[in-house]
Amino acid sequence: MAAGTVSTKRVHPVRSFLVGDEPMPPALWGIIFFIFSEIMFFSGLIAAMLALHADTLHWEPTNGGHRVHGDELRPILFTVMLVSTSVPMQIAAFAIRKGNRRLMLWMMGIVLVIGTAFIINQGFEWGEAMFGISDGTYAASFYTLTGFHGAHVIGGLVFILAQFVRGLLGHFDAKRNTAVEAATLYWHFVGFVWLLVIFPLVFFLS
């Protein structure tokens, strides 16, 4: 190498966003492949719903109740709230890469509070629905999709809570943070599924 030449390290932008400038840990590859399997799972549910919708003459609940409509304020509000939590969760990942455990904990706390509020609201939505799961194909699709998504939100909250507790115990720093990165990726997936798949199909499919 000629004198005065500066060696530069090329960093893949996607990998840099996910895990900084370090190589991708095997554990993160594991969570990525798991997320892909979950995408296939939800794709199957969505395909089943679309097939049922195409073959069903009466899409409204058979008990005379009305579908949950997406133009209501509360479903829109909680959709925005859930999707927006990807921002503080990503900030938490960025913070711990720099060793800022305090900021990571604050951001995770915000995610835990809003995610819990989303689940509580879903419980209210179910309680106020004017139909049961056996009242037609729409009703069955509604409870199946929102129920499975809700289970994934709860799983994500438990995952984040575990990392929050570990953060309080001082388990993470700038070099040890793979679990936080994994929880962040999974939480992005949870918001993506609700925003781009379930919310439009469940609330707007005519």
Secondary structure in CASP SS format (residue, H / E / C, confidence):
PFRMAT SS
TARGET T0000
AUTHOR 0000-0000-0000
METHOD secondary structure of the structure
MODEL  1
M C 1.00
A C 1.00
A C 1.00
G C 1.00
T C 1.00
V C 1.00
S C 1.00
T C 1.00
K C 1.00
R C 1.00
V C 1.00
H C 1.00
P H 1.00
V H 1.00
R H 1.00
S H 1.00
F H 1.00
L H 1.00
V H 1.00
G C 1.00
D C 1.00
E C 1.00
P C 1.00
M C 1.00
P C 1.00
P H 1.00
A H 1.00
L H 1.00
W H 1.00
G H 1.00
I H 1.00
I H 1.00
F H 1.00
F H 1.00
I H 1.00
F H 1.00
S H 1.00
E H 1.00
I H 1.00
M H 1.00
F H 1.00
F H 1.00
S H 1.00
G H 1.00
L H 1.00
I H 1.00
A H 1.00
A H 1.00
M H 1.00
L H 1.00
A H 1.00
L H 1.00
H H 1.00
A H 1.00
D H 1.00
T C 1.00
L C 1.00
H C 1.00
W C 1.00
E C 1.00
P C 1.00
T C 1.00
N C 1.00
G C 1.00
G C 1.00
H C 1.00
R C 1.00
V C 1.00
H C 1.00
G C 1.00
D C 1.00
E C 1.00
L H 1.00
R H 1.00
P H 1.00
I H 1.00
L H 1.00
F H 1.00
T H 1.00
V H 1.00
M H 1.00
L H 1.00
V H 1.00
S H 1.00
T C 1.00
S H 1.00
V H 1.00
P H 1.00
M H 1.00
Q H 1.00
I H 1.00
A H 1.00
A H 1.00
F H 1.00
A H 1.00
I H 1.00
R H 1.00
K C 1.00
G C 1.00
N C 1.00
R H 1.00
R H 1.00
L H 1.00
M H 1.00
L H 1.00
W H 1.00
M H 1.00
M H 1.00
G H 1.00
I H 1.00
V H 1.00
L H 1.00
V H 1.00
I H 1.00
G H 1.00
T H 1.00
A H 1.00
F H 1.00
I H 1.00
I H 1.00
N H 1.00
Q H 1.00
G H 1.00
F H 1.00
E H 1.00
W H 1.00
G H 1.00
E H 1.00
A C 1.00
M C 1.00
F C 1.00
G C 1.00
I C 1.00
S C 1.00
D C 1.00
G H 1.00
T H 1.00
Y H 1.00
A H 1.00
A H 1.00
S H 1.00
F H 1.00
Y H 1.00
T H 1.00
L H 1.00
T H 1.00
G H 1.00
F H 1.00
H H 1.00
G H 1.00
A H 1.00
H H 1.00
V H 1.00
I H 1.00
G H 1.00
G H 1.00
L H 1.00
V H 1.00
F H 1.00
I H 1.00
L H 1.00
A H 1.00
Q H 1.00
F H 1.00
V H 1.00
R H 1.00
G H 1.00
L H 1.00
L C 1.00
G C 1.00
H C 1.00
F C 1.00
D C 1.00
A C 1.00
K C 1.00
R C 1.00
N C 1.00
T H 1.00
A H 1.00
V H 1.00
E H 1.00
A H 1.00
A H 1.00
T H 1.00
L H 1.00
Y H 1.00
W H 1.00
H H 1.00
F H 1.00
V H 1.00
G H 1.00
F H 1.00
V H 1.00
W H 1.00
L H 1.00
L H 1.00
V H 1.00
I H 1.00
F H 1.00
P H 1.00
L H 1.00
V H 1.00
F H 1.00
F H 1.00
L C 1.00
S C 1.00
END
